[in-house]
Amino acid sequence: METKALAGTRRLALSAMLLALAYVLPFFTGNIPQVGNMLLPMHLPVLLCGFLCGGPWGAVVGFLAPLSRSFFIGMPKLYPNALAMAFELAAYGLISGLLSRRLPKTIWGTYLSLVGAMVGGRVVWGLVSWVLYTGMGAAFPLSVFWAGAVTSAIPGIILQLVAVPALVSAIRSLAGETL
């Protein structure tokens, strides 16, 4: 039987690895914003962190991932992009973790948790972007939200729907549900 301290240490270590992965994955898209906006590479480790470590851990990793990349390499641009992404990814990690704890550990429970997190995170991104852009005196119409949240992100959405449930299932079975 695993102690609480050991479980916490395991979650901390896994969260740190997933944060590092969220930092590194955008390099594989060449740090090209258009490709990153299509494939959403930082989203995968954050969603996994929520599923595997829980909502609070996923929220922290999600919030830190875009901000750390912005501070260290200047991508994404801190204001408004990285700031809006920080809230979006925190919502992904939090929602995926909370829903996956409450729903059955089946493929359908995983999909429901994933879709809930994806929708919730995009809504948070839209609201935070609207606040930030309005604060800058710029418009953020529904068409811009739709284009950024859905249209340009279709390849990444498909990637998430295919990869995340498969990875969660594989990791859970390898770990024997100790995560």
C-alpha positions in Angstrom: 0.0 0.0 0.0 1.3 3.4 -1.0 1.6 6.1 1.6 0.2 9.6 1.1 3.7 11.1 1.0 4.9 8.6 -1.6 1.8 9.3 -3.8 2.4 13.1 -3.4 6.0 12.7 -4.4 5.0 10.6 -7.4 2.5 13.2 -8.5 5.1 16.0 -8.1 7.7 14.1 -10.2 5.2 13.2 -12.9 3.9 16.8 -13.0 7.4 18.1 -13.3 8.1 15.8 -16.2 4.9 16.8 -17.9 5.7 20.5 -17.5 9.1 19.8 -19.1 7.3 18.0 -21.9 5.0 21.0 -22.4 8.0 23.2 -22.6 9.8 21.0 -25.1 7.0 19.8 -27.5 6.6 23.2 -29.2 10.2 22.9 -30.4 9.0 19.9 -32.6 6.6 22.3 -34.4 9.6 24.5 -35.1 8.2 27.2 -32.7 6.1 28.4 -35.7 3.0 29.9 -34.2 0.7 28.9 -37.1 1.8 25.2 -36.7 1.5 25.4 -32.9 -2.0 26.9 -33.1 -3.0 23.9 -35.4 -1.4 21.1 -33.4 -1.6 22.5 -29.8 1.5 20.7 -28.5 1.4 22.1 -25.0 -2.1 20.9 -24.5 -1.3 17.2 -24.5 1.0 17.1 -21.4 -1.4 19.4 -19.5 -4.4 17.2 -20.2 -2.3 14.1 -19.3 -1.3 15.7 -16.0 -4.9 16.4 -15.1 -5.8 12.8 -15.8 -2.9 11.2 -14.1 -2.0 13.5 -11.3 -5.4 15.2 -10.6 -7.0 18.6 -11.2 -4.8 20.8 -8.9 -1.6 19.4 -10.4 -2.9 19.8 -13.9 -4.0 23.4 -13.2 -0.5 24.3 -11.9 1.3 22.7 -14.9 -1.2 24.2 -17.3 -0.7 27.7 -15.8 3.1 27.5 -15.7 3.7 25.9 -19.2 3.0 28.9 -21.5 4.3 31.5 -19.0 7.6 29.7 -18.6 8.1 29.4 -22.3 7.2 33.1 -22.7 9.7 34.1 -20.0 12.6 32.0 -21.2 12.3 32.0 -25.0 9.7 34.8 -25.7 7.2 32.4 -27.3 4.3 32.7 -27.0 4.3 36.5 -26.6 3.5 37.1 -22.9 0.7 39.6 -23.3 -2.0 38.7 -24.3 -1.2 35.3 -25.8 0.7 33.4 -23.0 -1.5 35.0 -20.3 -4.7 33.8 -22.0 -3.1 30.4 -22.7 -2.1 30.1 -19.0 -5.7 30.3 -17.9 -6.9 28.1 -20.8 -4.4 25.4 -20.0 -5.0 25.6 -16.2 -8.6 25.0 -17.0 -7.7 22.0 -19.1 -5.6 20.5 -16.4 -8.2 21.2 -13.6 -11.3 20.1 -15.5 -9.7 16.9 -16.9 -8.5 16.0 -13.5 -11.8 16.7 -11.7 -13.9 15.0 -14.3 -11.7 11.9 -14.6 -11.9 11.4 -10.8 -15.7 11.6 -10.8 -16.4 9.6 -14.0 -15.8 5.9 -14.5 -12.3 4.8 -15.5 -13.6 3.6 -18.8 -12.9 4.7 -22.3 -16.2 6.6 -22.3 -15.4 8.2 -19.0 -12.0 9.3 -20.4 -13.6 10.8 -23.5 -16.3 12.6 -21.5 -13.6 14.1 -19.2 -11.5 15.0 -22.2 -14.2 16.7 -24.2 -15.4 18.5 -21.0 -11.9 19.8 -20.4 -11.4 20.8 -24.1 -14.7 22.8 -24.2 -14.2 24.3 -20.7 -10.6 25.4 -21.6 -11.6 27.0 -24.8 -14.4 28.9 -23.1 -11.9 30.1 -20.5 -9.5 31.1 -23.2 -12.2 33.1 -25.0 -13.3 34.9 -21.9 -9.8 35.8 -20.8 -8.9 36.9 -24.3 -12.0 39.0 -24.5 -11.0 40.7 -21.2 -7.4 41.2 -22.3 -8.2 42.5 -25.8 -10.9 44.8 -24.5 -8.5 46.1 -21.9 -6.1 46.9 -24.8 -8.8 48.7 -26.6 -9.0 46.0 -29.3 -12.0 44.0 -30.4 -12.4 40.3 -29.8 -15.5 39.4 -31.8 -17.1 35.9 -31.8 -15.6 35.2 -35.2 -12.1 35.6 -33.8 -13.0 33.3 -30.9 -14.4 30.7 -33.3 -11.4 30.9 -35.6 -8.9 30.6 -32.7 -10.8 28.1 -30.6 -12.1 25.7 -33.3 -11.4 26.3 -36.9 -7.6 26.7 -36.8 -7.3 24.1 -34.1 -9.0 21.2 -35.8 -5.8 19.1 -36.3 -4.9 19.6 -32.6 -8.4 18.7 -31.5 -8.3 15.5 -33.5 -4.8 14.7 -32.1 -6.1 15.2 -28.6 -9.1 13.0 -29.2 -6.9 10.2 -30.5 -3.8 10.5 -28.4 -5.0 11.4 -24.9 -7.4 8.5 -24.3 -4.9 6.0 -25.7 -2.0 7.4 -23.5 -4.2 7.6 -20.4 -5.3 4.1 -20.8 -1.8 2.8 -21.5 -0.2 4.7 -18.6 -3.0 3.6 -16.2 -2.6 0.0 -17.1 1.2 0.1 -16.9 1.0 1.8 -13.5 -1.7 -0.5 -12.3 -4.0 2.5 -11.4 -1.5 3.7 -8.7 -1.5 7.2 -10.2 
